[in-house]
């Protein structure tokens, strides 16, 4: 994890970074503090989180996790990490090979894909087991003991993002309670400072996992399947070992002003304060922690120093001088998204779509989403946070190489849905996606642009080249048309089918960008360009159009007559927006396509990152007013809750790709792209958008 001294040292230098639109330095503390979330009543969609990117703790109005059952269907009270995973027993001995089914996409061979099965039998059971396992753990609930929601009154809770501390005040049964909660920047540890004459005990409760597709990962009915035991203790500290089947992890409790914890039943402990003011630190770790008391006050101080350095470093956008009524809400979304993504999506593995709050897709992460979560880090001057995650690809490379080889391709084929082990989760859709392939090249390029050093080239060169090798081998040469085509894949617009889709537009443009970028990396290393790749780049099929509009795929000739093709992601717009202009795209046709989508798309069937996608396309086409309209469109999946989470539906109450997409779009709106000559290209020049920004880098 990035050390505190690194951030602090960088912060001072970056305060002098070039500014956009106005050279007057932004008051960053005021910017952050005026957007601090403030909660005055129990709202199960307004829980607030502290964390460090590798670990996060989400709290209710008490500053702890006192009412997890009440928040279960809101934004749940999660305690999750990048390392905390579990698998149910596999008594049947299922192997991953049993999840494979052969497909013939006309390439002269059978290609095995890891998929779900409809037919009953061992293969379906194996696929189901590998979809569910491993799953991310809820590491433990830490909350006041014996309180009920109807006892709580006088709530006054603020997430102080500048200092990284959650300040909660309330009355319980007539007694005043004040809690300060923070997360250590270096350890997976929360620290709580509690003041109340009521001396309410704190309970630490441990659930068994559910294995559910999307839930809080807490099964309180299976106490017999796991154990909790105090294995060491001393003056003001105790270490607990958790055992769930083959999974073992540890929890260290450290306190002042309280008695030694007592076991309650099989999987809970209670800590009883002996003073009106006391502290509690709870550290979660995969390995046995040190046998010493942690200092909760020092942990909170370290958190404050880290967060102040974070906000002083990198990008900032100030909308306070804007007169458009949407500006205040846009600023709130931006600042809260910066906080949430640093807390939830900056760890040693790619993030899941719901971050470290609760499980979606069993807690697994989706590699087609990493760009949406993390490209913004490099653009907003926090490339060190992106650099925490990308090394995971090296550990995943052997599996990616095996996937490519078994299907008859070269290089590395990155899986869609996976876990830290890089095991490919069987899927009827995900296993056929290809747009996650170029992300590694794009993200590595963003790191290099932020730090054009031999160190970055050395770290990612082989991964970039082997990813490009797969992409070249996946593209097929069509001798009749003297062109390269893409087929046998489900595109980003997932309503299309693999067996019938040829030349989806975003994927074509992304192939052009990524192969071209891989060639640049060869030149930076003093190596010759790959001539085969150059031929593919030159002969990639242009985007297919009909009646002056780009199609969802060359084979999707009913694009504008069949609602299946005008729902889900409008991926064609990403071909110019997410990506820079390339020879495969005609700007006039793209402009007409944008206008049709803007006016006619089935916006009720979209996702949170579709609005930034549309906005980025509009910016590159010179339509700043429509970019803002898209970014602030009043649709359910473009809702941002009081805590900043991008609400999608009852299943996905938070959706962090939407937050990351928002920040990426705003970066483009401010700093533009390579060769852009327009100041603040994403904002209208009518006098209502006096936007000031600092420390943001242009997109390619």
N, C-alpha and C positions, 0 to 999 in steps of 0.2 A: 504494500500500500504506500502511496505517496506520503512522505514524511512532512510534518508540519513546517519544519525549517525551509523546505523547498518552496512551499506556497508563500510563506511570509517574505522570503527573499525576492521571489518573483513579483510579488504584489507591488513593492515600492517602485520597481523599474517600470512595470506596466501601467502605473498611474500616469506616466508621461507618454503613453502610446498615442498614436495619431487619432484624432477625433473626426467624426463626420458631421457635416451640416453646420456645426457651430463649435468653435474652438474653446468655448467656456467649459471648464471641467464640470462634470456632473457631480452633484452631491449624492454620492452613492448610498450613504447611510440613510438619508431622507427618502430616497427612491425605494429602498427595501422596506423601511419601517412603515411607510404609508400604505404598504400592501400586505402587512402582517395579517393573517387570518384572525378574526375575533369571533368567538362563539359565546352566546349568552343563554343557551338552553340546550338540552339534549337533542341532537340532530344526528341520526345514525348515518347520514351521508356526509357529515362534517368532522369525522374523526381526523386527528392530526398526527403526524409522524416525525420522529427523530431518527437519524441514521447516518451511515458513513459510506454508502455505496456497496459495501460488502454485507451489511447487516442493517435491519430497520425494525423499529418498534412503533406500533401505531396505538394511540391512546384515545380513550373517551374523555368526557368532560372532567373526570377526576384527575387527569394527568397520568393515570395508570390504565390498566385493563380490567376495570371493576365490573363491567357489564358486557362481556363478550357475547352472551346469548342475545341480548337486545340489539347488538350491532351486526349480528351474523349475516343478515340480508341487506345491510347497508354497506358502508366501507368497513370491512371487518377489522378487528383488533389483532393484527398479525404480529408475530415475532418470527422473522424469517431471515435466512442468510443465503449466501451463494454456496456454502458448503454443506448445509443441513439437508440430507436426502435419506430416503428409506425405501426398501423394497419388501413387499410381502413375500413370504416363503414361496418357493417354486417346487412343490413336491412332485409335480409331473415331469420335471426336468425339461421344460420347454427350451428350445434353442432358437436363436434369431433366424437361422436358415429356414425354420418352419413358417416364417412370416412371408416368404418370398413367393411371388407368382410371376410366370413368364408373360411377356407382352411382345407383340410383333408390330413394330412401327415402320416396317418396310425398309429396314436397313440391312436386310439379309441375315438377320440373326434373332434369336430370342434374347430378350433383356429382362433379367429378374428384378422386380421392384418389391419393396417391403410394404405390404398393403393390408387393409382390413378385409375380412371375409364375411360374406352373408350366409354361406352354407354352414350348418352345424358341423362340428368335428374338431379334430385336434388343431388344425391350422387356424381356425377362428379363435380357439382358446389361447393358442400361442400369441397370436396378434393382439388379442385383448390384454394378455399379461404384459407384453412389452409396451403397449400404449400406456398402461397404468404405472408401470415400474421402470425406473425408480420414480418417486414422487417427492415433492418438496415438503419438508416438515414444518409444522408449527412447533417452535422450540419450547414454548411455555408461556402461560398466562401469568402476569404479575399484576395483582389488583387488590384494592381494599377488601377486607373480609367482612361479610355480614351486612353489607349495604344493599339496598334495592333502589331502582331508579326513582320511585315515588318519594324517597326520602331526600332527594337532592333538590336544592333551591339556590337562588342567588348565584348562578353560574357566571363567571367572568374569566374567560380563558383566551389567551393570546399566544400564538406561535411567534416568538421573537426570532425571526430568521437571521438577523444580523449577528446574533450571538448563538444561534443554534440551540435555544432553550424554549421549552414549552412551559408557560406560566399559567397555572390553573388555580382558581379560587372558587369556593362554593361552601354552602352550609349543608351539613348532614345531621338530621335529627336535632336541628337548632344550634349545632356547634360549627364554628368557622374552621375551614380547612384550607391550607395553601400548599401547593406542590410545585416544585420546579423539576422538570425532567429533561435530561440531555443524553446524548450518545457520544461515547468516546470516539475521537477520530482515528485512533490507532488500534483499538480493541473492539470486539463485538460485545459491548457493555453499555448498559444504561446506568445512569446515576439519578437518584431522586432525593431531593431535599424536602422534607415534610414537616410542616408546622401545624399542630392542632392540640388543643387541650383535651380533645376527645380520645387521643391515643388509640386510634383505630388500628387494629392489626392489619398486616399485609399477608395475603396468601399467594403462594406460588404453586400453580396447578399445571399438570402436564397431561396432555391428551394423547391418545393413540391416533394415527393418521386415518383418514377416511378412504383415501384413494379416489376421491371424487374428482370429476372433470373440472368443476368450478365451484369452490367452496372455501370455508375457513380452515379446512384440513384438521378439524377437531372432532374426534369421536370420543365422547365421554362415557360410552357404554361398554368399552372393552378394557376395563381396568386390569383384567387378568392377563393381558397380552404384553404388558410392559412393566418395568420396575424402576423405582427411584430409591436410591439409598445414599445416605451421607457416608462418604468414604474417608473424609479427613476434616479436621476442624482445629481452630485455634482461637486466640483472643480476637474477637470481632470478625471472624471469617469461618466459612464452612464450604466444603466442596461436595457436590452431588454428582453421582454417576447415573446417567440415564441409559437404559438398555431396552431396545425395541427390536425383537428378533435378532438379526445380525448387526444392527446399527447401535453404536455406542457414542455418546457425547457427554460433555461435562458442563455443569453450571456452578459457578462460584458466587456465593453470597457474601457480601462484606457490609458491615453496619457499624454505626455509632449510635448510642442512645437507645439500644434495643437489646432484648434477651436472645439467647441462642435459639435458632429455629427449632421447631418441633415438627416431627412427622405427623401428618393427619391422613390416616388411611394408607393406601399403597403408593399413591402418586401425587401427593400434595404436601407442602410444608407451610407453617404459619410462623410469622415473625411478629413478636409483640413488642411495641415500643415501651421504654421505661422512662421516657422524657417527652416533653411537649414538642421538642424540636429534635429531629433525628435524621439520619441519612441511610440510604440503602443503595448499594451498587450490585448489579446482577450481570455477570459475564457468562456468555455462552461460547463454548469452544469445542472443536472436535478432539482435542488432546487434553491431557491432564494439565490444569493450570497451575500456576505457581502457588505455593503454600504460604500466602501472606495476604494481609488485608489490603484491598484496593481503596484508594482515597477518592471518595465521591466528589469532594470539592475540587480536587485537582483535575478530575476527569471533566467536570463542568467547565473549568477554566480552559482546559485544552480544547474543548469543543468551541468555546467562544473565540479563541484565537484562530482556530481553523476556519470558522465561518467568516470571520472578518477578513481574513486573507483571501478566502474564496471570492467574496463580493468585491474586494478591491482589485483583484486580478481579473483580466479578461474583459469580456464584453458587458456593456450596460446600455440600455435604451431608456431615455427619459421622454415621456409623452406629456409632461405637465403643462407645456406651452401650447398644446393642441386645443383647438376649440370644437372639433368634431365630437359629438356626444359619445361616440364609441371609444374614444381614446383612453379614457380612464379604465374601462373594462379590458381593453387590449393590454394596457400596461400591467394590470393585475394578473392576467393570464400569463404574460411573459415572465414576470418575476416569480410567480408561484411555480411555473414550469421549470425555471432554472433551479429552484430549490428541490423540487420533487425528483428531477432527473439526477441531480448530484446525490441525493439520499438513496434512490431506488435503483439506479441504472449505471453505476460506476464501479463495478466490482471485477472480480477475477474471471467471471464467466459472462457471456451475453445475458441480458435481462429477459425475464418473462414479461408478457404483455401487461400484466398487473403488477409488475415490479416485485417488491418484497412485502406487499400488503396482504395478498391472499392468493390462493391458487387458481389459475386458469390453465386449461389443458394440462392438468395434473401438476402444475408448477414448472413444466418444461418451457424451454425458450425456443423461439422461432427465428431461424437465421435470416429469413427474408425481412424481419423487422429490425435487425440490428442497425441498419442505416437510419431508420426513423428514430430509434432511441438515441443514437450516439454520434451521428455525423455532426450534430449541432455542437458537441463539445469542442471539436477542432475549430469550427467557425466562430465560436464565442470565446476563443482564447483559453480553453481548458483542455488542450490536447493531451495533457498528462492524465486526464481521466479516461479518455479513449485508449491511451496507451496501457492502462491497467488491464483492459479486456482483450485486446487483439492477440496477445501471446497465447490465449487459449487455442487459437486456430492451429498452432504448432502441435499441441497435444492431440488435437482432433484429426490431424493430417493422415495418420495411418488408416483410420476408418474411412475417411473421404477417398483415399487412394483405392481401398478395397471396393467401395461402391462403384467408382468409375470403372475399375478393371472387370468386375463381374458383369457389367453392362456393356463391355466392349469399347470403352472410351479410354483416352489417355488422361494423365494428370489427376487432379483432385476434384471430385464432385461433392460439394458441400451438401449435407443433409438439411432438411427443412426444420423438423421438430426433434429436439434432442435434450440432453442433460450434460452434466460435466464430463461424463465418460464418453460422449459423442456417439452413443448408441442411437441408431436411427429408429424413431418411433414409427410404427406402421401407420399408414394413412392412405385413404382412397383419393385424397387430393394432394397432400403435402409432398409425397414421394415423387410426384411428377412436376413439381415446380422447378423453375430454373432461374428465376430472377434474383435468388439469393446468391447465385454464383459470382456475379461481378462485385458484390458489396465489399468483399475483402480487398479487392484492388482499389475501389473508390476510397475506402476508409484509410488504407495504407497511403494512398496518394495525398489525402488530407493531412495525415501526419507528416509526410515529407514536405508538403507546402508550408506547414507550420514550423518545421525544423529540418531544412534541407541539408542533412548531414549524412556522412557515410554510415553512421551508427543506425539510422533509420533504414537506409538501403540494405545494410547487412541483415537487419532483423527480419525483414519481410520479403527480401528479393526472391528467395526460393518459393515462398508461398504464392507470390504474385505470378511468377513464371509457370508454376504448376497449375494454378487456377486457370490461367490463360490457355495452357495446353489442353485442359478439358474443354474449354469453350471452343477452341478451334476444332477439336475432334468431334464435338457435338454438331457443329454447323455442317450441313451436307451440300456438296457441290451438285448443282442441277445443270448437267451438260446441255440439255435442250435450250435452256434460257441463259446459259453462261453466267450463272449467279450462285450465291450461297443462300440457303434457306434454313430456317429453324422450324422443326416440327417434332411431334411425339412428346409434347409437354403441355402442361396446364399453365397458362400465363398468369400474370398478376391479377387480371380480371378473372376470378375463379369460376365464373359462370360458364366459361368455355371448357371444352372437353379435349383431353390429350389426343384421342384417336383421330379427331377431325380438324385440329387446329394447325394452321401453317402460317408462319410469319406474324406473330403478334407484334404490335408496333413498339411498345416499350422495350421488349426484349431485344428486338433488332437494333434499336438505337443504343441500348446498353452494351450489346456485344461490340458495336463499333467503338464506343467510348473505352471500354475496358481493354480490348485488344490493343487499341492505340496507346493507352496508358502503359500497358505492359511493355510495349516497344520503347517508350520513353525510358522506362526503368533499365532496359538493356543498354540504351545509349548512355545513361548516367553511369553505368558500370563499365563503360568503354567496350561493350560487346556489340557485335553486328546485329542489325535488325533481323528478325526471323522472316525470311522471304515468303514462306507459306502463309504466315499470319498477315503479311502485307497484302497478298493476293485476296485473302478472305475479306480483309477490311475494304479493299477496293471494289469487291464484287458482292458485298452483302446486298440483299434485296432492298430497294427503297420501300418506304411504308406504303401499303396498299390503300388506294382511295377509290371512291365510287361517288359519282355525282358531286364531286368537289369536296368530299368529306372523307377523313381518314376512317378506315374500318377497324373494328376491334381485333380483326385478324384478316389476312388475305382471303381466308375461307369463310369468314362471317359476313356474307353478302347481304344478310338481313339485319345488319347492325342497327339501322335506324327505323326498322319496322318491327323488331322482336324485342320486347321489354327485357328478355334475358340478357341482351347485349347492352342495354342502357340502364342496368342496375349494377350494384356492387362498385368496384373501383373503376373510375374513368382513367384507366392506365395509359391510354393513348396520350393524355396530356403530360404525363411524366417524361415522355420522349423529348420534350422541350420544356424544361422547368427544373425537374430533378437533374436532368442532364443538359449540357450545353448544346448549342446548335451543331448539327452534323450534316454531311451531305445527303443522308437518307431522308431528311425532313425538308419539305417546302414550307416556308413560313406563311405564305398566303393560304395554303390548304389548312395548315394548323390553326390559323386565325379563324377561318370559317368553322372549323371543327370545334374550337373553343366556344365560339358564339352559340353554336347549336347545343352543346352540352350545358353551357351556362343557363340557357333559357328552357331546356327541355328534359334534363336528366331526371331520373327517378331518384330524387334526393332523399326520399324516405328509406331507401335501401343503400345507404352508404356507411362508411366508417370514418373514425375521427381524423385519419391522415388524408382523407380525400379532399378536405377543405384546403389544407396547405398545398396539396398537389395542384389543385385548381388555381390557387393564388400564385404559386411559382410560375405556372404557365402564363398567367395573365401578366405578371411582371416582365417576363422576357419578351412578351408580345407588345409591351408598351401600353398596358391597360391597368394603371395603378388603382383607379376607382373600383374596377371590377375585382381586382386582387383583394382589396379591403372588404368588399361585399362578400366575397367567397370566404375569406378568413373569419368574418364575423356573422356568417349566415345563421339565422335562428332556426336550427334544426336539432332534433333530439341528440343525434350523435356528435353535435358540435357544442354541447352543453359543458360548461366548466363549473364544477361544484365550489362551495365556499373554501374548500381546502386546495383548490386548483386542479383536482382530478377531472379528466375528460370522461364524462359519463356517456355510455353507449346504450345500455339497456339493463333489464333486471339481472341479467347474467354477468355483464361486464360493467360494474359500477365505476371502475376506473380503467383507463386505457392509455398507457403511457406513450405508445407510438403517436397518438394525437398531440401530446405535449411536445414531444421531440420534433414532430413535423412543424408545429407552430413556430418553434424557435428557429428552425432551419429556414422557414419561409420569411420570418422577420429579418434574419441575417441577409437574405437575398434582397429584401425590400430596402434595407439600409445600405449595405456595402456593395450590392450588385454582384457582378461576375467579371471574369477576365475580359478586359477590353471594353467594359461598360463605361460610358462617359457621362452618364446622367447622375446627378446627385440625388440620393434617396430615391432610386428608381421605382420603388413600390408605393410611393405616397403621392397623392394628387398635389398639384402645384396651385391650388386655389386659395392658399393662405390658411386653411384650417388644420394643416398637419405640419406644425413646426416641430419636427422630430429631431432630437439630439441623441447622438450615440458615440460610443467609444469602444475601441478594442475588438471590433468585429472584422473578420476576414472575408474577402469576396469568395464566392463559389467559383468552381471551374467554369 
